[in-house]
Amino acid sequence: MNKSELVLEVEKVNKYFHDPMTIHVLKDVSMQVARGEFVSITGKSGCGKSTLLYILSTMDTDYEGELKIDGEPTRMASRTRLARIRNEKIGFVFQFHYLLTEFSVLHNVMLPGLKLGMKSREEVEHRAMELLDDLGIADQARKAANQISGGQKQRVAIARAMINDPLIIMGDEPTGNLDSRNSDIVFDIFRKIADEHKRSLLIVTHDQDFAARTDRIIDMDDGRVIT
Amino acid sequence: MRLLATIALTLLRAKLRQSIVAAVGVMFSIAMFVTLLGFMNGLNELLDGLILNRTPHVRLYNELRASAEQPVELAYADSAKGTAPIHHFIRSIKPKDDLPRLRNATAIMDVLEKDPRVLAVSPRLVAQVLFNVGTTDLTGQVNGIDVMQEVRYYMFQDYLVEGDPNDLANGNNTIVLGKGLADIMQARIGDLVQVTTATGDRTMLRVVGYFQSGIADYDKVQCYANIKTVQKLLARPASYYTDINLKLHDLEEAPEMAKELAARFGVQATDIQTANAQFETGTDVRNIISYAVGVVLLIVAGFGIYNILNMMIYEKLDAIAILKATGFSGSDVRRIFLLLSVIIGIVGALGGLVVGITLQNIIDNIPFITAALPSVTTFPVDYSIRYYVIAVTFALATTWVAGWFPARKASHVDPVEIIRGK
């Protein structure tokens, strides 16, 4: 695999929880994700897969080891720099949609783009409409974020994750709250992002059918990567 | 920054009712602050004016006293050869036989008029007289004044309840009676009153107006006349003055100047601070009270904002977490909540100014009639811009501080904890 094609590199990451007592949650985890790769992380509850995802997302900085995103080491980076990396290079989709209910659907999608500030407001709005159109919810754009259905909300969250054309999209059980029909829709969207847009995807999931259809499965048990 | 402001405004709109309550808190305190200080200071200025307008900053006069050195002491001082003067047993020493006038008054006035610290010089001639009304005599004091100078610098016309100062300035043998005295004498404008001086000379003077200072005892004794009239009344020359009153450019220089002039011209001199020490104290106390009340109100409003923001942050933890997850930094989040607080502060402060100025206008139109101040018909209000500036500055400072602590808390929210907690 070509080094420059690596979007995400993790080298010997260890993580401890200290409260109420010290637990060794992640043990020497190493892994890599290449550009355009659709990877899923599976494992039993409590095996540390979500913990790993939040370290990879740069939101959790309390760990040992090395994490490189797009070749840039993040261990020593300032919090402002990490915020910038999240904004520019990482997109998130959570189990719960986490839309801002005070804003419209369109505005929710636009916020990270406006924060990045690389494009004018009009361009960001245009791009957001394109994404919503791709995801088949352009007609919901002007509605308030709490007036649309659960499946639609998750699609809005995906559009929000895509607005800055990130290198990698991370998901923590993105289909966990959806019925099988909506689950399939979300999977197809992810598939399309990987194949057509050449974006990497790293999805934590319980759903074995979902995992089986991805390019690669990283299976975890008791804080270690086993495959 | 514009993006942060949009987010702040949107959050504000979502919690419109609480935000309005917080802004009304600020508005109320600012309105009270402005009204209270405007009214208090209006009263202060009125009361100070009562004294300050009419009181010279420095007054020069000549008090008749016994000589400091008696001839008997001078006569034996030499023979004692430098030792202490001899002890004598002369008692009941009387004041010198002299006139209560300022020596060289014209020359002193010339010098003072050239002094750059002096705004205005006005001479006075005070005469004790008796008013003969039928068979009774009423004691009185006629102040001979330079009328036009008094009108210009001592607000003489404000206390003239009837009559024209020009009649007093230009007329011969005219007099303005104290209102109380005029009532006793039943003297109307145009009437003639008979005046007897201490030396027994009698003159008829024509009443051209009434003077009311508001102090009843004063108004039963004091009268005003043209200085030439009083000189004529006492049969003294045109350079005969008993007092010289000074108004200075800077009031604070008065005590020092009084000392300097007393030594230089060999006269007595009093300054306004010594003569009216209690007024400054009263003004200061009233100012402290009104500032204290205003500041307490603002602090209470600040606590209101603090509470509402804290609650808002608690309700918006999800939003904060997702903003941070999608690339907003801790300082962005802090700025959003600080902006929220300051927006509440600005809206409250502007509303408070509008309400405050309205209240000031209402107070300014409430009738306030007092014998002490014939020229005042409504409650006094000071519309000084200073209080508006202080109020707005303080409101912004309070809301900033009140917003800072919750905003800092929001910036420290750990998104992982919130998102994983579900």
Interface residues (C-beta under 8 A of the other chain):
Chain A: S50 Y54 S57 M59 D60 R79 T80 A83 R84 R86 N87 E88 F92 F94 Q95 F96 Y98 L99 L100 T101 E102 F103 L111 P112 L114 K115 L116 G117 R160 N164 D172
Chain B: L3 I7 T10 L11 R13 A14 D318 A319 A321 I322 L323 K324 A325 T326 G327 F328 S329 G330 S331 D332 D414 P415 V416 I419 R420 K422
